[in-house]
Structure formats: C-alpha cells, structure tokens
Amino acid sequence: MKKILIFLLFVTTLSCTSQKSSVSEVSPAKYIKTITAAELKTHLTIVASDEMEGRETGSAGQNKAGNYLINQYKANTIPYPKGATDYYQRIPAAYLNAVKDENLPDSENIWAYIEGSEKPNEVIVVSAHYDHIGIKNGQVYNGADDDGSGTVALLEIAQAFEIAKKEGHGPKRSLLFLHVTGEEHGLHGSRFYSENPLFPLANTITDINIDMIGRHDEFHNDSSNYVYLIGSDYLSTDLYNICEDANKNYINLFIDYKFNDRADPNRFYYRSDHYNFAKNGIPSVFLFNGVHADYHQASDEVDKIEFDALAKRAQFAFAIAWDLANRENRPVVDKSGN
C-alpha cells in the first residue's frame, strides 16, 4: 500500500510539473501570425477616415473612433477592466486645460482588459494615443501613422492574446490595453491615468507604448524592416533583454537605438505617453518608426501606410508583451532612469 501511495504521489507530481512546464513553454509564434496586415488595414481605413474628422481631443470624430474601438473589443469578447464601469476613463475639460488652456472639451481614455491566470494583480499596460489634430483650414488631418497605426496595433495585439486565452494559453499576468486621449496637447490622457490609475502603479510592471509604426523615415529609405526602440534600458536591464530576445526569437527586425541616446536633441523619450509611466519608475519601452514628411500634415493618409511593416512591428510589441505576461519574474528596476 505504501509503495502504491508513493507511486501515485510521484505520478501526480510529475503531471503537475509537466502542466506547469507546458504553460510556461508555449510558443507565441502561432498567435503572432494572427496579427495581419490585412486586418490592420481594415481597422485603419476606418479609424483614419474622413468620417473621424481628424480625431481631435474630445471631438465628435474622436468619439466615433472610440466607439469603433470599443465595438471591436466587444466583438472579440474582451471586456473593460475589473473595477471600471465601462470602457471609458473619463477626463474632465478642467484637467485637460489646466496646464495650457486650449478650450478642450471633456474627453476619455479607452481601456480593455485581459486578466492574468496566475498573477492577476500584476499588470502590463500596452498604450497608444487615439487622438490627432482634427481639421485645419478645411482639411482633415487623418493621422494614419500618428497614431492610427499604434491604435489599430492595440486591437490586433489584444485579439491575439484573447485567441491564445480561448485555446487555454491565457497570460499569467493581466494586460491593460489603454488608448489615451490628449497626447497631441501634452500627453494629457496618459498623465491623467498615471495620476488616477485603475490598478496601483506599484503593480504595473511595464508600459509598452506604440506611437507611429506604419511608415519609414529618411534614415531607412532602403528598407522598412526596422523599428526604433526608446527607453527599454533606461530603468531596467531585464526589459532591454526581453525586447532583444523577443525580436531575435520571433521577429527579426533591425532594432535602431539612434533615438535612445539620452543626448538626442529630438527628446522623443519625453514626447510620447510612455513617459508618464517611466517618470513613475515603471520600466517602459517606446516603439516608433521616426518622423517623415507627412508628420502632422494632412497628407498622413492610409494609402501611405506600409502595412507589412506595421504588422511586423505590432507582432514585435505582442512578442514583448507575451514574454512579460508569462515570465516567472517581473522586470527588475535596476537603474535610476530619467
């Protein structure tokens, strides 16, 4: 009898070990492939259409774009976060105009959420701003790259995680997909979230911020198989290594660190929404394709987007998020940062 009990205990232990191992060793490759140029184009053709009127902060056009995003999350059965009453984090006009009064109306961040299975209280934020600069002199500034590209990337990344979850491979940590408003007026939406977080900042392990990933710049006219990474090593050596490994193992982009230099005069590190997380000690990485001739021009249109490049960069962001969501330990903050 004693031998039988020992044998059963051994089999049970082996089974549990095998199950744990299989979960941790699931490859993201299958789910990476669900992020496609075709689906990104479908989304972006709507989000960056004239109907959205340039998505100015708090405008009717931005609200239409927001409704489209929410309907996509609903269609993919991705809920709003626990603790929220709906898909909106509402931001009053008084807040948006407090630093510089631009007569902005009320606006809102939009959020969606996939809860982790093992460490649900630890959260990875994947962010992009969905506002742009509206209509000027009768011309609609559609902002297909800035930041329609990042906006639709979030939809595809969230869908890929939800597909994995439905197949039994949900993330161990939770993921918050955060579409922020007011970036063009001073990073207002991400600043508001950082000051009014739904989940404690102490439990927010990383922000992956995506702002302009659909084009190439003048430094890469020969190939769009690249992405600029900014900030990955500013606070955490672990985050830098996670990004490098995700690229090497699954994506094979050229990672350009040109704008990661702290002395870079463009100061891109301080100019997009990741900064409001990084300044609070949260390891953050910014994916970026650089500026181009259509930056903040009415000519930033969908027909100029390089969808294969957009898909590959969105896949890269997913691969980074997958590692962060499923690794044993959160990235260690081992640097003083900003």
C-alpha positions as a LaTeX table, in Angstrom:
\begin{tabular}{lrrr}
\hline
Residue & $x$ (\AA) & $y$ (\AA) & $z$ (\AA) \\
\hline
Met1 & 0.00 & 0.00 & 0.00 \\
Lys2 & 2.80 & 2.38 & 0.91 \\
Lys3 & 4.52 & 1.71 & $-2.43$ \\
Ile4 & 1.27 & 2.42 & $-4.30$ \\
Leu5 & 0.81 & 5.76 & $-2.49$ \\
Ile6 & 4.39 & 6.79 & $-3.25$ \\
Phe7 & 3.89 & 5.85 & $-6.89$ \\
Leu8 & 0.65 & 7.86 & $-7.12$ \\
Leu9 & 2.31 & 10.85 & $-5.48$ \\
Phe10 & 5.17 & 10.62 & $-7.96$ \\
Val11 & 2.77 & 10.47 & $-10.93$ \\
Thr12 & 0.73 & 13.41 & $-9.61$ \\
Thr13 & 3.87 & 15.49 & $-9.03$ \\
Leu14 & 5.17 & 14.65 & $-12.49$ \\
Ser15 & 1.82 & 15.56 & $-14.03$ \\
Cys16 & 1.69 & 18.93 & $-12.24$ \\
Thr17 & 5.29 & 19.68 & $-13.19$ \\
Ser18 & 4.52 & 18.78 & $-16.80$ \\
Gln19 & 1.45 & 21.05 & $-16.84$ \\
Lys20 & 3.38 & 23.98 & $-15.39$ \\
Ser21 & 6.19 & 23.44 & $-17.84$ \\
Ser22 & 3.86 & 23.24 & $-20.84$ \\
Val23 & 2.17 & 26.52 & $-19.90$ \\
Ser24 & 5.45 & 28.39 & $-19.47$ \\
Glu25 & 6.91 & 26.97 & $-22.65$ \\
Val26 & 4.02 & 27.72 & $-25.02$ \\
Ser27 & 5.43 & 29.49 & $-28.06$ \\
Pro28 & 3.78 & 32.75 & $-29.12$ \\
Ala29 & 4.60 & 32.03 & $-32.78$ \\
Lys30 & 1.10 & 30.81 & $-33.65$ \\
Tyr31 & $-0.53$ & 33.87 & $-32.12$ \\
Ile32 & 1.97 & 36.28 & $-33.64$ \\
Lys33 & 0.67 & 35.16 & $-37.03$ \\
Thr34 & $-2.87$ & 36.26 & $-36.16$ \\
Ile35 & $-1.68$ & 39.88 & $-36.35$ \\
Thr36 & $-2.03$ & 40.54 & $-40.07$ \\
Ala37 & $-1.50$ & 43.38 & $-42.50$ \\
Ala38 & $-4.99$ & 42.78 & $-43.91$ \\
Glu39 & $-6.78$ & 43.18 & $-40.57$ \\
Leu40 & $-4.69$ & 46.21 & $-39.65$ \\
Lys41 & $-5.65$ & 47.81 & $-42.96$ \\
Thr42 & $-9.33$ & 47.13 & $-42.37$ \\
His43 & $-9.20$ & 48.81 & $-38.97$ \\
Leu44 & $-7.03$ & 51.73 & $-40.02$ \\
Thr45 & $-9.12$ & 52.51 & $-43.10$ \\
Ile46 & $-11.95$ & 53.25 & $-40.68$ \\
Val47 & $-10.05$ & 54.82 & $-37.75$ \\
Ala48 & $-8.15$ & 57.23 & $-40.04$ \\
Ser49 & $-11.05$ & 58.03 & $-42.39$ \\
Asp50 & $-12.50$ & 61.48 & $-43.01$ \\
Glu51 & $-15.56$ & 60.36 & $-41.05$ \\
Met52 & $-13.47$ & 60.59 & $-37.86$ \\
Glu53 & $-12.68$ & 64.25 & $-38.62$ \\
Gly54 & $-9.05$ & 64.02 & $-37.54$ \\
Arg55 & $-9.88$ & 62.69 & $-34.04$ \\
Glu56 & $-9.26$ & 65.98 & $-32.25$ \\
Thr57 & $-9.35$ & 65.56 & $-28.47$ \\
Gly58 & $-12.95$ & 65.50 & $-27.25$ \\
Ser59 & $-14.44$ & 65.96 & $-30.70$ \\
Ala60 & $-17.38$ & 64.09 & $-32.21$ \\
Gly61 & $-14.94$ & 62.47 & $-34.63$ \\
Gln62 & $-12.75$ & 61.16 & $-31.84$ \\
Asn63 & $-15.85$ & 59.83 & $-30.11$ \\
Lys64 & $-16.76$ & 57.93 & $-33.30$ \\
Ala65 & $-13.29$ & 56.44 & $-33.43$ \\
Gly66 & $-13.59$ & 55.48 & $-29.78$ \\
Asn67 & $-16.91$ & 53.75 & $-30.43$ \\
Tyr68 & $-15.29$ & 51.76 & $-33.21$ \\
Leu69 & $-12.51$ & 50.61 & $-30.88$ \\
Ile70 & $-14.97$ & 49.58 & $-28.18$ \\
Asn71 & $-17.10$ & 47.66 & $-30.67$ \\
Gln72 & $-14.01$ & 45.72 & $-31.78$ \\
Tyr73 & $-13.22$ & 44.77 & $-28.20$ \\
Lys74 & $-16.82$ & 43.68 & $-27.68$ \\
Ala75 & $-16.73$ & 41.63 & $-30.89$ \\
Asn76 & $-13.64$ & 39.85 & $-29.59$ \\
Thr77 & $-15.24$ & 39.37 & $-26.14$ \\
Ile78 & $-12.51$ & 41.42 & $-24.49$ \\
Pro79 & $-14.08$ & 43.23 & $-21.52$ \\
Tyr80 & $-13.40$ & 46.51 & $-19.85$ \\
Pro81 & $-11.21$ & 46.24 & $-16.74$ \\
Lys82 & $-12.30$ & 44.99 & $-13.38$ \\
Gly83 & $-13.10$ & 47.93 & $-11.17$ \\
Ala84 & $-14.32$ & 50.06 & $-14.11$ \\
Thr85 & $-17.97$ & 50.64 & $-15.01$ \\
Asp86 & $-17.43$ & 50.66 & $-18.78$ \\
Tyr87 & $-14.75$ & 51.07 & $-21.45$ \\
Tyr88 & $-14.16$ & 54.77 & $-20.64$ \\
Gln89 & $-11.87$ & 56.56 & $-18.23$ \\
Arg90 & $-13.47$ & 59.98 & $-18.32$ \\
Ile91 & $-11.30$ & 63.10 & $-18.15$ \\
Pro92 & $-12.89$ & 66.48 & $-17.42$ \\
Ala93 & $-12.14$ & 69.53 & $-19.52$ \\
Ala94 & $-10.79$ & 71.30 & $-16.42$ \\
Tyr95 & $-7.98$ & 68.76 & $-16.23$ \\
Leu96 & $-7.21$ & 68.88 & $-19.94$ \\
Asn97 & $-6.95$ & 72.68 & $-19.86$ \\
Ala98 & $-5.19$ & 73.06 & $-16.52$ \\
Val99 & $-1.64$ & 73.24 & $-17.90$ \\
Lys100 & $-2.46$ & 75.24 & $-21.02$ \\
Asp101 & $-5.99$ & 76.41 & $-21.70$ \\
Glu102 & $-6.79$ & 75.28 & $-25.24$ \\
Asn103 & $-10.53$ & 75.19 & $-24.65$ \\
Leu104 & $-10.61$ & 71.41 & $-24.91$ \\
Pro105 & $-13.90$ & 69.69 & $-24.02$ \\
Asp106 & $-14.28$ & 66.64 & $-21.82$ \\
Ser107 & $-12.63$ & 63.55 & $-23.27$ \\
Glu108 & $-11.83$ & 60.00 & $-22.26$ \\
Asn109 & $-9.24$ & 57.27 & $-22.35$ \\
Ile110 & $-10.50$ & 53.91 & $-23.57$ \\
Trp111 & $-9.43$ & 50.71 & $-21.91$ \\
Ala112 & $-9.84$ & 46.96 & $-22.35$ \\
Tyr113 & $-8.52$ & 44.16 & $-20.22$ \\
Ile114 & $-7.42$ & 40.54 & $-20.19$ \\
Glu115 & $-7.00$ & 39.16 & $-16.69$ \\
Gly116 & $-3.99$ & 37.06 & $-15.81$ \\
Ser117 & $-4.43$ & 33.49 & $-14.65$ \\
Glu118 & $-1.64$ & 33.26 & $-12.06$ \\
Lys119 & $-0.60$ & 36.81 & $-11.17$ \\
Pro120 & $-3.69$ & 38.87 & $-12.00$ \\
Asn121 & $-2.65$ & 41.76 & $-9.76$ \\
Glu122 & 0.48 & 42.39 & $-11.84$ \\
Val123 & $-0.40$ & 44.43 & $-14.92$ \\
Ile124 & 1.28 & 45.18 & $-18.24$ \\
Val125 & $-0.02$ & 48.33 & $-19.94$ \\
Val126 & 0.02 & 48.43 & $-23.74$ \\
Ser127 & $-0.66$ & 52.01 & $-24.78$ \\
Ala128 & $-1.24$ & 54.17 & $-27.84$ \\
His129 & $-2.91$ & 57.54 & $-28.30$ \\
Tyr130 & $-6.01$ & 57.64 & $-30.47$ \\
Asp131 & $-6.35$ & 61.40 & $-30.77$ \\
His132 & $-4.91$ & 63.50 & $-33.59$ \\
Ile133 & $-5.11$ & 67.18 & $-34.55$ \\
Gly134 & $-8.51$ & 67.45 & $-36.19$ \\
Ile135 & $-9.47$ & 69.78 & $-39.03$ \\
Lys136 & $-7.41$ & 72.82 & $-40.03$ \\
Asn137 & $-8.37$ & 75.28 & $-42.74$ \\
Gly138 & $-10.98$ & 72.87 & $-44.01$ \\
Gln139 & $-8.54$ & 69.97 & $-44.34$ \\
Val140 & $-8.95$ & 66.78 & $-42.33$ \\
Tyr141 & $-5.74$ & 65.63 & $-40.66$ \\
Asn142 & $-6.40$ & 61.91 & $-40.50$ \\
Gly143 & $-3.21$ & 60.89 & $-38.70$ \\
Ala144 & $-2.98$ & 57.44 & $-40.26$ \\
Asp145 & 0.53 & 56.92 & $-38.91$ \\
Asp146 & 0.24 & 59.32 & $-35.97$ \\
Asp147 & $-1.16$ & 57.42 & $-34.23$ \\
Gly148 & $-3.74$ & 55.48 & $-36.17$ \\
Ser149 & $-1.04$ & 52.87 & $-36.65$ \\
Gly150 & $-0.49$ & 52.35 & $-32.93$ \\
Thr151 & $-4.22$ & 52.49 & $-32.24$ \\
Val152 & $-5.06$ & 49.59 & $-34.56$ \\
Ala153 & $-1.97$ & 47.68 & $-33.42$ \\
Leu154 & $-3.50$ & 47.53 & $-29.93$ \\
Leu155 & $-6.68$ & 45.98 & $-31.36$ \\
Glu156 & $-4.69$ & 43.24 & $-33.07$ \\
Ile157 & $-2.42$ & 42.58 & $-30.08$ \\
Ala158 & $-5.41$ & 42.27 & $-27.76$ \\
Gln159 & $-7.15$ & 39.94 & $-30.21$ \\
Ala160 & $-4.05$ & 37.72 & $-30.39$ \\
Phe161 & $-3.95$ & 37.40 & $-26.60$ \\
Glu162 & $-7.66$ & 36.61 & $-26.49$ \\
Ile163 & $-7.27$ & 33.89 & $-29.13$ \\
Ala164 & $-4.49$ & 32.36 & $-27.04$ \\
Lys165 & $-6.66$ & 32.55 & $-23.93$ \\
Lys166 & $-9.55$ & 30.77 & $-25.62$ \\
Glu167 & $-7.14$ & 27.98 & $-26.57$ \\
Gly168 & $-6.07$ & 27.57 & $-22.95$ \\
His169 & $-2.95$ & 29.73 & $-23.09$ \\
Gly170 & $-4.10$ & 32.90 & $-21.41$ \\
Pro171 & $-1.48$ & 35.26 & $-19.93$ \\
Lys172 & $-0.27$ & 34.70 & $-16.39$ \\
Arg173 & $-0.27$ & 38.43 & $-15.71$ \\
Ser174 & $-3.02$ & 40.87 & $-16.63$ \\
Leu175 & $-2.93$ & 43.15 & $-19.67$ \\
Leu176 & $-4.48$ & 46.62 & $-19.87$ \\
Phe177 & $-4.93$ & 47.96 & $-23.40$ \\
Leu178 & $-5.00$ & 51.71 & $-22.96$ \\
His179 & $-5.99$ & 54.08 & $-25.76$ \\
Val180 & $-5.16$ & 57.51 & $-24.40$ \\
Thr181 & $-6.55$ & 60.88 & $-25.40$ \\
Gly182 & $-4.94$ & 64.31 & $-25.47$ \\
Glu183 & $-1.43$ & 63.20 & $-26.44$ \\
Glu184 & $-1.17$ & 65.89 & $-29.09$ \\
His185 & $-1.89$ & 68.55 & $-26.49$ \\
Gly186 & 0.70 & 67.44 & $-23.95$ \\
Leu187 & 0.36 & 63.74 & $-23.06$ \\
His188 & $-2.78$ & 64.57 & $-21.08$ \\
Gly189 & $-4.53$ & 61.20 & $-21.20$ \\
Ser190 & $-1.56$ & 59.15 & $-20.04$ \\
Arg191 & $-0.76$ & 61.75 & $-17.39$ \\
Phe192 & $-4.34$ & 61.51 & $-16.13$ \\
Tyr193 & $-4.11$ & 57.72 & $-15.96$ \\
Ser194 & $-0.78$ & 57.87 & $-14.13$ \\
Glu195 & $-2.35$ & 60.19 & $-11.57$ \\
Asn196 & $-5.61$ & 58.24 & $-11.39$ \\
Pro197 & $-4.59$ & 54.64 & $-12.09$ \\
Leu198 & $-7.19$ & 51.91 & $-12.09$ \\
Phe199 & $-4.50$ & 49.47 & $-10.95$ \\
Pro200 & $-1.79$ & 50.56 & $-8.49$ \\
Leu201 & 1.34 & 51.83 & $-10.22$ \\
Ala202 & 3.35 & 49.61 & $-7.87$ \\
Asn203 & 1.69 & 46.61 & $-9.56$ \\
Thr204 & 2.18 & 47.96 & $-13.08$ \\
Ile205 & 5.27 & 46.11 & $-14.25$ \\
Thr206 & 5.80 & 47.69 & $-17.69$ \\
Asp207 & 4.34 & 50.05 & $-20.26$ \\
Ile208 & 4.73 & 49.14 & $-23.93$ \\
Asn209 & 3.89 & 52.30 & $-25.86$ \\
Ile210 & 3.24 & 52.32 & $-29.60$ \\
Asp211 & 3.26 & 55.66 & $-31.43$ \\
Met212 & 3.80 & 55.75 & $-35.21$ \\
Ile213 & 4.79 & 52.32 & $-36.55$ \\
Gly214 & 3.31 & 52.37 & $-40.06$ \\
Arg215 & 5.94 & 54.11 & $-42.19$ \\
His216 & 9.69 & 54.62 & $-42.61$ \\
Asp217 & 11.79 & 57.72 & $-42.12$ \\
Glu218 & 14.59 & 59.29 & $-44.14$ \\
Phe219 & 17.23 & 57.18 & $-42.41$ \\
His220 & 15.67 & 53.94 & $-43.70$ \\
Asn221 & 14.75 & 54.58 & $-47.31$ \\
Asp222 & 16.23 & 51.24 & $-48.37$ \\
Ser223 & 14.20 & 49.07 & $-46.01$ \\
Ser224 & 11.30 & 49.33 & $-43.58$ \\
Asn225 & 12.41 & 46.23 & $-41.70$ \\
Tyr226 & 13.36 & 48.18 & $-38.60$ \\
Val227 & 11.91 & 49.84 & $-35.55$ \\
Tyr228 & 13.25 & 52.44 & $-33.17$ \\
Leu229 & 13.22 & 51.33 & $-29.54$ \\
Ile230 & 13.43 & 54.09 & $-26.99$ \\
Gly231 & 13.76 & 53.72 & $-23.23$ \\
Ser232 & 13.94 & 49.94 & $-22.88$ \\
Asp233 & 17.21 & 50.14 & $-20.94$ \\
Tyr234 & 16.58 & 53.39 & $-19.05$ \\
Leu235 & 15.14 & 51.73 & $-15.94$ \\
Ser236 & 15.58 & 48.00 & $-16.40$ \\
Thr237 & 18.26 & 45.80 & $-17.91$ \\
Asp238 & 15.67 & 43.00 & $-17.89$ \\
Leu239 & 13.30 & 44.94 & $-20.16$ \\
Tyr240 & 16.10 & 45.65 & $-22.63$ \\
Asn241 & 16.96 & 41.93 & $-22.75$ \\
Ile242 & 13.30 & 40.93 & $-23.09$ \\
Cys243 & 12.93 & 43.18 & $-26.13$ \\
Glu244 & 16.13 & 41.94 & $-27.70$ \\
Asp245 & 15.24 & 38.29 & $-27.16$ \\
Ala246 & 11.66 & 38.69 & $-28.43$ \\
Asn247 & 12.98 & 40.19 & $-31.63$ \\
Lys248 & 15.73 & 37.63 & $-32.12$ \\
Asn249 & 13.48 & 34.66 & $-31.40$ \\
Tyr250 & 10.38 & 35.62 & $-33.36$ \\
Ile251 & 10.52 & 38.81 & $-35.44$ \\
Asn252 & 13.98 & 39.69 & $-36.85$ \\
Leu253 & 13.61 & 43.43 & $-37.23$ \\
Phe254 & 16.63 & 45.71 & $-37.15$ \\
Ile255 & 16.37 & 47.48 & $-33.81$ \\
Asp256 & 17.65 & 51.00 & $-34.20$ \\
Tyr257 & 18.71 & 52.73 & $-30.99$ \\
Lys258 & 19.55 & 56.05 & $-32.66$ \\
Phe259 & 16.94 & 57.96 & $-30.66$ \\
Asn260 & 17.61 & 56.08 & $-27.44$ \\
Asp261 & 20.63 & 58.30 & $-26.79$ \\
Arg262 & 19.87 & 60.49 & $-23.79$ \\
Ala263 & 21.63 & 63.34 & $-25.57$ \\
Asp264 & 19.40 & 63.05 & $-28.65$ \\
Pro265 & 18.13 & 66.58 & $-29.39$ \\
Asn266 & 14.71 & 65.28 & $-30.51$ \\
Arg267 & 13.99 & 64.11 & $-26.94$ \\
Phe268 & 11.49 & 61.54 & $-28.21$ \\
Tyr269 & 11.69 & 59.71 & $-24.88$ \\
Tyr270 & 9.86 & 62.62 & $-23.27$ \\
Arg271 & 7.37 & 63.17 & $-26.10$ \\
Ser272 & 5.03 & 60.18 & $-26.02$ \\
Asp273 & 2.81 & 58.52 & $-23.47$ \\
His274 & 5.26 & 56.00 & $-22.04$ \\
Tyr275 & 6.98 & 58.89 & $-20.28$ \\
Asn276 & 4.14 & 59.30 & $-17.79$ \\
Phe277 & 4.76 & 55.71 & $-16.70$ \\
Ala278 & 8.55 & 55.90 & $-16.82$ \\
Lys279 & 8.69 & 59.03 & $-14.66$ \\
Asn280 & 6.90 & 56.98 & $-12.00$ \\
Gly281 & 9.58 & 54.30 & $-12.08$ \\
Ile282 & 7.76 & 51.86 & $-14.35$ \\
Pro283 & 10.02 & 50.21 & $-16.96$ \\
Ser284 & 8.78 & 51.44 & $-20.33$ \\
Val285 & 9.60 & 50.98 & $-23.99$ \\
Phe286 & 8.51 & 53.11 & $-26.93$ \\
Leu287 & 8.15 & 51.58 & $-30.42$ \\
Phe288 & 8.49 & 54.19 & $-33.18$ \\
Asn289 & 9.23 & 54.45 & $-36.91$ \\
Gly290 & 10.57 & 58.01 & $-36.81$ \\
Val291 & 9.09 & 61.11 & $-38.39$ \\
His292 & 8.57 & 61.65 & $-42.12$ \\
Ala293 & 7.44 & 64.39 & $-44.48$ \\
Asp294 & 3.76 & 63.73 & $-43.69$ \\
Tyr295 & 4.15 & 64.06 & $-39.93$ \\
His296 & 1.40 & 66.40 & $-38.66$ \\
Gln297 & 0.32 & 67.10 & $-42.22$ \\
Ala298 & $-3.00$ & 66.47 & $-43.94$ \\
Ser299 & $-1.09$ & 64.05 & $-46.15$ \\
Asp300 & $-0.65$ & 61.48 & $-43.34$ \\
Glu301 & $-3.13$ & 59.15 & $-45.05$ \\
Val302 & $-3.89$ & 55.43 & $-45.08$ \\
Asp303 & $-2.67$ & 54.98 & $-48.65$ \\
Lys304 & 0.87 & 55.76 & $-47.50$ \\
Ile305 & 0.96 & 53.17 & $-44.74$ \\
Glu306 & 3.30 & 50.20 & $-45.25$ \\
Phe307 & 1.08 & 47.52 & $-43.80$ \\
Asp308 & 3.63 & 44.71 & $-43.87$ \\
Ala309 & 5.96 & 46.85 & $-41.75$ \\
Leu310 & 3.09 & 47.86 & $-39.48$ \\
Ala311 & 2.16 & 44.21 & $-38.97$ \\
Lys312 & 5.71 & 43.16 & $-38.16$ \\
Arg313 & 6.16 & 45.93 & $-35.59$ \\
Ala314 & 2.80 & 45.11 & $-34.00$ \\
Gln315 & 3.90 & 41.48 & $-33.85$ \\
Phe316 & 7.08 & 42.60 & $-32.11$ \\
Ala317 & 5.08 & 44.51 & $-29.49$ \\
Phe318 & 2.97 & 41.38 & $-28.96$ \\
Ala319 & 6.07 & 39.21 & $-28.54$ \\
Ile320 & 7.43 & 41.60 & $-25.90$ \\
Ala321 & 4.10 & 41.63 & $-24.08$ \\
Trp322 & 3.85 & 37.83 & $-24.25$ \\
Asp323 & 7.21 & 37.42 & $-22.51$ \\
Leu324 & 6.35 & 39.99 & $-19.86$ \\
Ala325 & 2.96 & 38.40 & $-19.23$ \\
Asn326 & 4.27 & 34.86 & $-18.87$ \\
Arg327 & 7.79 & 35.06 & $-17.41$ \\
Glu328 & 8.40 & 33.97 & $-13.84$ \\
Asn329 & 9.55 & 37.35 & $-12.51$ \\
Arg330 & 8.63 & 40.91 & $-13.36$ \\
Pro331 & 11.45 & 43.03 & $-14.83$ \\
Val332 & 13.71 & 44.37 & $-12.12$ \\
Val333 & 14.21 & 48.13 & $-11.86$ \\
Asp334 & 17.98 & 48.33 & $-11.56$ \\
Lys335 & 18.63 & 51.84 & $-12.89$ \\
Ser336 & 17.71 & 55.30 & $-11.69$ \\
Gly337 & 16.17 & 56.18 & $-15.03$ \\
Asn338 & 15.16 & 59.55 & $-16.38$ \\
\hline
\end{tabular}
